[in-house]
Amino acid sequence: MAAKSRNLSIAKRGLMSFETIMWAFTRLSALGMYVLIIFGLIGALIMGARRNMNFADVMRWAFMPNVTHVENTNLPDTTPWASPLWKLTASALLVIAVGHGVHGLVVIADDYIVTARGRQIVRILSGVMILSMIGIGLYLIWTS
């Protein structure tokens, strides 16, 4: 009995299948997170963080640009740090990071869950988790 090949041709698997789209999402969301973190870091340094904040505060701002991260620093005025640009940047970083992370958990769970019903339950719970985490995060970003 010959072993069955696991390689499928493009014609059989489809060029734009859900798995292909999610593979691309994972790679592009990682790049998007890098771009947003570098944008936050450069923005903080341009806004004077290098003189008024320690390294930990600057990095905390880069990974989540929220005005509450700079309120307890030596900054004389936090008004520029609460602009809509930074709230949009934080919102984009939150949405991309949650989607990227939860998709990674679903991929790992698919490796260990053997039944189709179990995979479906994990995907439903993951969707609920994504929506709730994004909802809570956006609420905190836009009301703080």
Steps between C-alpha positions, in 0.01 A plus 500: 500500500654828386498802726248766403657827389417804714587745223206642308523688176384861490206397282378257771554720805389828346703819481277705731391246759427600860825340616700699244335824609567426868863408422541838330320675789741352751804621309359844417366560852844430646651755260221745587576468869869572436410809297263633767751437781776680312256784421416530871866492601608762248196714585583487870860600439395789273252620764778533757484170683878458498535793741198437722447123510712201592556208260221286650244779457605559139470129418162479675383789283639335184312175565173671600486876435246597764512827694478314833851369432647849519295661778742392774815615321683833503309635200381857561193465276328175398250664262694416179524139616118470512441596137272299269808392301635307799159359584465373143852358513425321827169374359667363187771331706239346729284364218796358308666347808180337628417357159856373452522346847161332506553360150828352624317335790241355262774354281661338805165370626428348156814290538372341822123482454410196292126542447340743258243595765778586747673719242172677428446570871854639533445726200171632640659564839794669325263730312327595824838557664620720212187714507499539879872579524481754219185655646648538848833625361341761274281619784805549721700674227228746402371583850832544682 
